[in-house]
Amino acid sequence: ALAVIASGLVSLGISTAYERSYGVLKRLGGSPLPRWGLVAAKLAAVLDLELIQVALLLAVASIVLGWRAPAATSIATFVIALVLGTFAFSGLGLLLAGTLRAEATMALGNGLFLGFLMVGGIVLPVDHLPAPIAAVAGLLPASALAEAFRVALGSGADPVGPLVLLGAWGIATAGLAVRTFRWE
């Protein structure tokens, strides 16, 4: 989950914001490439990067740490969670990059990253948070992604809720990114 958030929200958001700031995206805007095409290409690039990250994380976990996937592991749920998480966090990164100045995108992206880590069920389980914060945290894409990965790795919980929440965040953030994205 950490890799998905870092790659989609922080890395993609900041790099795209600086591409916009330096005029790279303005040049792309003069080409026949539509906004949705740019967003889709950037989403695909982040997904490719994350697949490499997952492969490396699994290799290190199994070779160095001796980890084995539990019998109840659902590869399909894992893949769906990875794609929806990428969609949600990349959409959020592109939404920031397409509407804010590069410096503001960097500050807000890093701030959101830290916030998601702390209350999104990645560093600290959501059920360990005070009730009001836990209620809000349960609606965040980070907690949905972390829970979907836990379910995929055999927690026994129902994957539908976290996957639907991730899908809703993905549709909302990517849709807003496409609608509000400015080339310059």
Secondary structure, DSSP 4 states (H G I P E B T S, - for coil): -HHHHIIIIIIIHHHHHHHHHTTHHHHHHTSS--HHHHHHHHHHHHHHHHHHHHHHHHHHHHHTS-----TT--HHHHHHHHHHHHHHHHHHHHHHHHHS-HHHHHHHHHHHHHHHHHHTTSSS-GGGS-HHHHHHHTTSHHHHHHHHHHHHTT--S-SHHHHHHHHHHHHHHHHHHHHH----
